[in-house]
Amino acid sequence: MFACPNCRTRLAKQPSAEGPRWVCTACGGRAVHLPSLRATRPGSFVRRLWALARSAPPAERKRACPICDNLMATVPTLAVPGSTEPLRLDVCVSCQFVWFDPTEHEAWVSSSWSSSEEQLPAETRAALARLPPTAAPVLAVDSDVSDRFFRLVPRGEEFEWKYLLCFLGLPVEVDPPPVHHPPWSTWTLAALVTAVSLFTMARVEPAALAWGLIPAERWRYGGLTLVTSFFLHADPFPCHASPSWAPAAGLPESFSTMDCCFRAAGCGCSASRSSSTSGCREPWCCG
């Protein structure tokens, strides 16, 4: 249960144009995911907001995050009309949520800030000036680029290789939290999947029969094939005719991998695409 850090009321999830948010129906506070703020008017300040939160000293981390209960960093942000004090927001660097007290979200979305440092309050400019060089965001591409997502890149980071991955359909995290320990588990699992895949690629047919997931026999080896199937990859030449495992699977010698079904379909049918489906118990398989 997500609870309001002010009154401990349970937060209610609400949709919005920027994305879902968790609102306190008692006091009006709300938790908004950091990426959702990029869709708001002052969205180009989000990188600076994240850099300030990551560099905030322990003394500025007092309130518990309503999402993960870790302490949030309180940082100065944009100017508030009619006030000499900047808008102070609480940012959780663990789950990347921003907490807005009542009226703070309205002040954020109505801000007229337009990427100009001169428009920021003096306290915010001073906090940005104190950021270490590796944390301070700098302009990496021409300011005429329309997509703000690509405008700012952390100092010292290569723009080309990282963001080129986006065009290949791979996920890229912008301003990721610092890595305190090498991800040995991830690296080990990736290396194991790669090694097993390369080892079985030359003998994919017996490997698939022995350790692949067959729906009709899903509980083989106590259900172990539910896991081992993730380590197997397809034959690089899957369309050859009359595979050697066809007789072992109870299929005719004329069966090929281009036929519509085999024992792995779980229907018990040994008909091929060219045969009649009248004897098949599952016509959806061979139709």
LODONU-102672 format. One record per residue: residue number from 1; x, y, z of N, C-alpha, C in turn. Coordinates in steps of 0.1 Angstrom, whole numbers. Each point is the difference from the previous one (the first is absolute). Layout:
N
REC,NUM,X,Y,Z,X,Y,Z,X,Y,Z
...
END
This chain:
287
REC,1,8,-12,0,-8,12,0,9,12,0
REC,2,-3,10,-9,7,12,-1,-7,10,9
REC,3,7,6,10,-6,9,9,6,14,-1
REC,4,-8,10,2,4,14,-1,10,3,11
REC,5,11,6,-3,10,4,10,-5,11,10
REC,6,-11,7,-4,-5,10,9,-10,-5,10
REC,7,-10,-7,-5,-11,-4,9,-2,-15,0
REC,8,9,-8,-7,-1,-15,0,-13,-5,-6
REC,9,-7,8,-8,-12,-5,-7,5,-8,-12
REC,10,-7,-11,-3,3,-8,-11,-1,7,-13
REC,11,10,0,-9,0,7,-12,-8,-8,-11
REC,12,-7,8,-8,-9,-6,-10,6,3,-14
REC,13,1,-11,-8,6,2,-13,-10,6,-9
REC,14,5,11,-8,-9,7,-9,8,2,-13
REC,15,-8,-2,-11,7,3,-13,1,15,-3
REC,16,9,3,-9,1,14,-4,7,1,-14
REC,17,0,11,-6,6,2,-13,15,-4,0
REC,18,7,3,11,14,-3,1,3,-14,4
REC,19,-10,-7,6,2,-14,4,-7,-2,14
REC,20,0,-12,5,-6,-2,13,7,7,12
REC,21,-8,4,9,5,7,12,-8,-5,12
REC,22,6,0,12,-6,-5,12,-3,12,9
REC,23,-13,3,2,-5,12,7,-6,-3,14
REC,24,3,9,9,-6,-1,13,-13,8,0
REC,25,-11,-7,2,-13,6,0,-3,8,12
REC,26,8,-1,10,-2,8,12,7,14,-1
REC,27,13,0,-3,7,13,0,3,5,-14
REC,28,-1,-8,-11,2,5,-13,14,-2,-5
REC,29,9,-6,8,14,-3,-5,-1,-11,-10
REC,30,11,-1,-7,1,-11,-10,14,-4,-3
REC,31,1,-12,-4,13,-6,-5,0,-2,-15
REC,32,10,5,-7,0,-1,-14,14,-6,-4
REC,33,-1,-10,-9,13,-6,-5,8,10,-8
REC,34,13,0,2,8,11,-6,-1,0,-15
REC,35,0,-11,-7,-1,2,-15,-13,6,-4
REC,36,-11,-1,8,-13,7,-4,2,15,0
REC,37,9,5,9,1,15,0,7,5,-12
REC,38,6,-8,-8,6,5,-13,-11,5,-9
REC,39,-12,-5,1,-11,4,-9,-7,12,5
REC,40,4,6,11,-6,13,5,8,12,-6
REC,41,-5,12,2,6,12,-6,14,2,4
REC,42,4,-1,13,14,1,3,7,-13,0
REC,43,-3,-9,-9,6,-13,-1,15,0,-2
REC,44,5,10,-7,14,1,-2,8,2,12
REC,45,-6,3,12,7,2,12,2,-13,7
REC,46,-6,-11,-5,0,-13,7,14,-5,2
REC,47,9,2,-10,13,-5,1,8,8,12
REC,48,-3,13,1,7,7,11,-6,-4,13
REC,49,-13,-3,0,-7,-5,12,7,-13,5
REC,50,2,-9,-10,6,-13,4,14,1,4
REC,51,8,9,-6,14,2,4,0,6,14
REC,52,-9,10,3,0,6,13,-3,-11,11
REC,53,-10,-8,-3,-4,-11,10,11,-10,2
REC,54,7,-4,-10,11,-9,2,11,5,8
REC,55,2,13,-1,12,7,7,-4,6,13
REC,56,-13,-2,5,-4,6,12,7,-6,12
REC,57,4,8,10,7,-5,12,-10,-7,9
REC,58,5,-9,9,-9,-7,9,-9,9,8
REC,59,5,12,3,-9,9,8,-12,5,-7
REC,60,0,-2,-14,-12,4,-8,-9,-12,-3
REC,61,2,-11,7,-8,-12,-2,-7,-3,13
REC,62,-12,5,1,-8,-2,13,-13,-7,-2
REC,63,-7,2,-10,-13,-6,-2,0,-14,-6
REC,64,-8,-9,4,-1,-13,-6,-8,0,-12
REC,65,5,-7,-10,-7,-1,-13,-13,-8,2
REC,66,-11,4,-5,-13,-8,1,0,-12,-8
REC,67,9,-2,-9,0,-12,-9,9,-11,6
REC,68,13,4,4,10,-10,4,5,2,14
REC,69,-4,11,7,3,3,14,15,4,2
REC,70,7,1,-11,14,6,1,-1,15,2
REC,71,10,6,5,0,15,3,1,7,-14
REC,72,-8,10,-1,0,8,-12,9,12,1
REC,73,6,5,-11,8,12,1,-9,12,-3
REC,74,1,10,8,-7,13,-2,9,10,-7
REC,75,-4,4,-12,9,9,-8,-8,12,-5
REC,76,7,11,-1,-6,12,-6,-2,-1,-15
REC,77,-11,5,-5,-2,-2,-15,-4,14,-6
REC,78,-12,1,-5,-4,12,-8,-5,11,9
REC,79,-1,12,-6,-5,11,7,-15,-1,2
REC,80,-5,5,11,-15,1,3,-4,14,-1
REC,81,-10,3,-9,-5,14,-1,-5,6,13
REC,82,5,12,3,-4,6,13,8,-4,12
REC,83,10,-8,-2,8,-5,11,15,1,-3
REC,84,8,3,11,14,0,-2,7,-13,2
REC,85,-8,-10,5,5,-13,2,-2,-9,-12
REC,86,9,-9,-4,-2,-9,-11,-10,-11,4
REC,87,-6,-6,-10,-8,-12,2,9,-12,4
REC,88,-3,-5,12,9,-11,5,-8,-13,-1
REC,89,6,-9,-7,-6,-13,-3,8,-11,7
REC,90,-7,-11,3,6,-12,6,2,-11,-10
REC,91,12,-4,-3,3,-10,-10,6,-12,6
REC,92,-5,-12,-4,5,-13,5,10,-5,-11
REC,93,12,-1,3,10,-5,-10,0,-15,-1
REC,94,-8,-7,9,-1,-15,-1,-11,-4,-10
REC,95,-12,6,1,-10,-4,-9,-4,11,-10
REC,96,7,11,0,-2,11,-9,-14,6,0
REC,97,-5,1,11,-13,7,2,2,14,6
REC,98,-8,9,-3,0,14,5,-13,2,8
REC,99,2,5,12,-12,3,8,-3,15,0
REC,100,-12,3,-3,-5,14,0,-10,2,12
REC,101,3,9,8,-9,4,11,-12,8,-7
REC,102,-11,2,8,-11,7,-6,4,13,-6
REC,103,-5,3,-12,3,12,-8,13,0,-7
REC,104,10,-9,3,13,0,-6,-1,-5,-14
REC,105,-8,-10,-3,-2,-5,-14,-5,10,-9
REC,106,-10,8,5,-6,11,-8,11,10,-3
REC,107,8,3,10,11,10,-2,10,-5,-10
REC,108,2,-13,0,10,-6,-10,-6,1,-14
REC,109,-12,-5,-2,-5,-1,-14,-3,14,-6
REC,110,-2,10,9,-3,14,-5,12,8,-1
REC,111,12,-5,2,12,7,-1,3,4,-14
REC,112,5,12,-1,3,6,-14,15,-2,-3
REC,113,7,-9,7,15,-2,-2,2,-5,-14
REC,114,10,5,-7,2,-4,-14,15,-3,-2
REC,115,6,-8,8,14,-5,-2,10,11,2
REC,116,-3,11,6,9,10,3,5,0,14
REC,117,13,-1,2,5,0,14,-3,13,7
REC,118,-1,11,-8,-2,13,7,-14,1,6
REC,119,-9,-8,-4,-14,0,5,-1,-8,13
REC,120,11,-7,4,-1,-8,12,3,8,12
REC,121,-5,-3,12,3,7,12,15,-1,3
REC,122,5,10,8,14,0,3,4,-12,8
REC,123,-8,-5,9,3,-12,7,2,-12,-9
REC,124,-9,-1,-10,1,-12,-9,13,1,-9
REC,125,3,12,-5,12,2,-8,12,-3,9
REC,126,0,4,12,12,-3,9,1,-15,2
REC,127,-11,-7,2,0,-15,2,5,-7,-13
REC,128,-4,5,-12,5,-6,-12,15,3,-2
REC,129,5,12,4,14,3,-1,8,-9,9
REC,130,-5,-5,11,7,-9,9,1,-14,-5
REC,131,-7,-4,-10,0,-14,-5,13,-4,-4
REC,132,5,-12,2,12,-5,-5,0,-1,-15
REC,133,11,2,-7,0,0,-15,-7,-12,-6
REC,134,1,-12,6,-6,-12,-6,-15,0,2
REC,135,-5,8,8,-15,0,3,-7,12,-7
REC,136,8,10,-3,-7,12,-7,-4,-3,-14
REC,137,-12,2,-3,-4,-2,-14,5,11,-9
REC,138,4,-3,-12,5,9,-10,-7,-2,-13
REC,139,0,11,-8,-6,-1,-13,9,-9,-9
REC,140,-6,-11,-6,8,-9,-8,-3,2,-15
REC,141,-11,5,-3,-4,1,-14,-6,14,-2
REC,142,-2,4,-12,-6,13,-3,-13,2,7
REC,143,-2,12,5,-12,3,7,-13,0,-8
REC,144,2,0,-14,-12,0,-8,-6,-14,-1
REC,145,7,-10,5,-6,-14,0,-13,1,7
REC,146,-11,-6,-6,-13,2,6,-3,-10,11
REC,147,7,-12,0,-3,-10,10,9,3,12
REC,148,-6,4,11,8,4,12,6,-13,6
REC,149,-5,-11,-3,6,-13,5,15,-1,-3
REC,150,3,5,-12,14,-1,-5,9,12,2
REC,151,-6,11,6,8,12,1,12,0,9
REC,152,-3,-5,12,10,1,11,6,-14,3
REC,153,13,-1,0,7,-12,3,10,3,11
REC,154,1,-9,11,9,3,10,14,2,-5
REC,155,7,9,7,14,3,-4,9,-12,0
REC,156,8,-2,-10,9,-11,-1,-6,-12,-6
REC,157,-12,0,-5,-6,-12,-5,-1,1,-15
REC,158,3,-10,-7,-1,0,-14,-14,0,-5
REC,159,-3,10,-9,-14,1,-4,-3,-11,-11
REC,160,9,-2,-9,-3,-8,-12,-3,-14,3
REC,161,9,-7,8,-2,-14,1,-12,-4,9
REC,162,-2,8,10,-11,-3,10,-14,2,-7
REC,163,-2,11,-6,-13,3,-5,-3,-6,-14
REC,164,11,-5,-6,-2,-8,-12,-8,-13,2
REC,165,2,-5,13,-7,-12,3,-15,2,0
REC,166,-5,12,2,-14,2,-1,-6,-4,-13
REC,167,8,4,-11,-5,-3,-13,0,-15,-4
REC,168,7,-8,8,0,-14,-1,-10,-7,8
REC,169,-9,8,7,-10,-6,8,4,-5,13
REC,170,12,4,5,4,-4,13,-3,11,10
REC,171,-3,-4,13,-3,10,10,12,8,4
REC,172,-1,12,2,11,9,5,-5,8,12
REC,173,7,-1,11,-5,8,12,8,13,0
REC,174,-8,11,2,6,13,0,2,4,15
REC,175,12,4,2,4,4,14,-2,-11,10
REC,176,6,-12,-2,-3,-11,9,6,2,13
REC,177,-5,-6,11,6,2,13,14,-6,0
REC,178,9,4,9,13,-5,0,0,-15,4
REC,179,10,-7,-6,1,-15,2,11,-1,11
REC,180,-5,-6,11,9,-1,12,8,-13,-1
REC,181,-5,-10,-7,6,-13,-1,-1,-6,-14
REC,182,10,-6,-5,-1,-6,-14,-12,-10,0
REC,183,-8,0,-11,-11,-9,-1,4,-14,-4
REC,184,7,-7,10,5,-13,-3,-11,-10,-4
REC,185,-11,1,7,-11,-10,-3,-5,1,-15
REC,186,-2,13,-4,-4,2,-14,11,-4,-10
REC,187,12,3,3,11,-4,-9,1,-15,-1
REC,188,-1,-7,12,1,-14,0,-11,-7,-8
REC,189,-12,5,2,-12,-6,-7,1,2,-15
REC,190,5,12,-4,1,2,-14,11,-9,-6
REC,191,11,-1,7,11,-9,-5,-5,-15,-1
REC,192,-8,-4,10,-4,-14,0,-10,-2,-11
REC,193,-9,9,-3,-10,-1,-11,8,-1,-13
REC,194,10,9,-2,8,0,-12,8,-13,-2
REC,195,6,-5,11,8,-12,-1,-9,-12,-4
REC,196,-11,-2,7,-9,-11,-3,-6,1,-14
REC,197,-4,12,-4,-5,1,-14,10,-3,-10
REC,198,12,4,1,11,-3,-9,3,-15,0
REC,199,0,-6,12,3,-14,1,-11,-9,-7
REC,200,-13,4,2,-11,-9,-5,-3,4,-15
REC,201,5,11,-5,-4,3,-14,4,-10,-10
REC,202,11,-7,3,4,-11,-10,-8,-13,2
REC,203,-7,-1,11,-8,-12,3,-13,4,5
REC,204,-7,10,-7,-12,6,5,-11,-10,1
REC,205,-1,-10,-9,-11,-9,0,0,-9,12
REC,206,11,-8,3,-1,-7,13,-1,8,12
REC,207,6,12,0,-1,9,12,-14,4,2
REC,208,-7,4,-11,-14,4,1,-9,-11,5
REC,209,3,-12,-5,-9,-12,4,3,-3,15
REC,210,12,2,4,4,-4,14,-4,11,10
REC,211,3,13,-3,-2,11,9,-9,11,-4
REC,212,-6,-1,-12,-10,10,-4,-13,-2,6
REC,213,-8,10,0,-13,0,7,-10,-6,-10
REC,214,-6,-12,3,-10,-6,-8,-13,1,8
REC,215,-10,8,-5,-12,2,8,-7,-12,5
REC,216,0,-11,-8,-7,-12,4,8,-7,11
REC,217,13,3,2,8,-6,10,7,11,9
REC,218,-8,9,4,6,12,6,6,-3,14
REC,219,-4,-11,6,5,-4,13,12,-10,-1
REC,220,6,-1,-11,12,-9,-1,10,5,9
REC,221,8,-10,6,11,4,9,-5,9,12
REC,222,-13,-3,4,-5,9,11,-3,14,-4
REC,223,-2,3,-13,-2,13,-5,12,8,-3
REC,224,12,-7,0,12,7,-3,1,6,-13
REC,225,-7,-6,-10,1,6,-14,-7,14,-1
REC,226,-8,3,10,-5,14,0,11,10,2
REC,227,11,-4,5,12,9,2,10,-2,-11
REC,228,3,-13,-3,11,-3,-10,-4,5,-14
REC,229,-12,1,-3,-4,4,-13,4,15,-3
REC,230,2,8,10,5,14,-2,15,0,-4
REC,231,7,-11,2,14,0,-4,2,-6,-14
REC,232,-11,-4,-7,1,-6,-13,-4,10,-10
REC,233,7,1,-12,-4,8,-11,-2,-8,-12
REC,234,-7,6,-10,-4,-7,-12,12,-4,-8
REC,235,-2,-11,-8,10,-4,-10,1,11,-10
REC,236,13,4,-4,1,10,-10,-5,-4,-14
REC,237,-2,-13,-2,-5,-5,-13,-12,-9,3
REC,238,-11,6,5,-12,-7,5,-9,-7,-11
REC,239,2,3,-13,-9,-4,-10,4,-12,-8
REC,240,9,-8,5,4,-12,-7,-10,-11,2
REC,241,-2,-8,-10,-10,-10,0,4,-13,7
REC,242,-10,-8,4,2,-12,7,10,0,11
REC,243,-3,8,11,10,0,11,2,-13,6
REC,244,11,-2,6,4,-13,5,-8,-4,12
REC,245,-6,10,7,-8,-4,12,-15,-3,-3
REC,246,-4,1,-13,-14,-3,-4,-4,-14,4
REC,247,8,-11,-3,-4,-14,3,-1,-1,15
REC,248,9,6,8,0,-1,14,-12,6,6
REC,249,-5,10,-7,-12,7,5,-13,-7,-4
REC,250,1,-11,-7,-12,-7,-5,-6,6,-12
REC,251,8,7,-8,-5,6,-12,5,-8,-13
REC,252,-7,2,-11,4,-7,-12,14,5,-5
REC,253,7,-8,-8,13,4,-5,-1,12,-9
REC,254,-12,2,-6,-2,11,-10,-2,13,7
REC,255,-2,-1,14,-2,13,7,12,9,-1
REC,256,-3,13,-1,11,10,0,-4,11,9
REC,257,10,8,4,-2,11,9,-9,11,-6
REC,258,-3,-1,-12,-9,10,-6,-15,-5,2
REC,259,-2,-12,4,-13,-5,3,-6,7,11
REC,260,-14,-1,1,-7,9,10,1,-4,14
REC,261,2,-13,3,-1,-4,14,9,-12,2
REC,262,3,-2,13,7,-12,4,-3,-2,14
REC,263,6,-9,7,-3,-4,13,0,11,10
REC,264,9,10,-3,1,11,9,-12,9,1
REC,265,-9,-2,-10,-12,8,0,-10,-5,11
REC,266,2,-12,5,-7,-5,11,-14,-6,-5
REC,267,-2,-1,-13,-13,-5,-4,0,-15,-3
REC,268,12,-6,0,1,-14,-3,-2,-3,-15
REC,269,0,9,-9,-3,-2,-14,13,-1,-7
REC,270,1,-9,-10,12,-1,-8,-2,3,-14
REC,271,-11,8,-2,-4,4,-14,9,12,-4
REC,272,2,1,-13,8,10,-6,-9,10,-7
REC,273,6,11,-5,-8,10,-6,-7,-5,-12
REC,274,5,-10,-7,-6,-5,-12,-10,-11,3
REC,275,-1,-4,13,-9,-12,3,-14,5,4
REC,276,-9,-9,2,-13,3,4,0,3,15
REC,277,-9,9,5,-1,2,14,-11,-7,7
REC,278,-7,-9,-8,-12,-6,6,3,-9,12
REC,279,13,-5,0,3,-9,11,7,7,12
REC,280,2,13,-1,7,8,10,-10,4,11
REC,281,4,-1,12,-9,4,11,0,15,2
REC,282,9,7,-6,1,14,2,1,6,-14
REC,283,-11,3,-7,1,5,-14,7,13,-1
REC,284,0,8,11,7,13,-1,15,-2,-3
REC,285,5,-12,3,15,-2,-1,3,-2,-15
REC,286,-8,-8,-7,4,-4,-14,-8,7,-10
REC,287,-9,9,4,-9,6,-10,8,10,-8
END
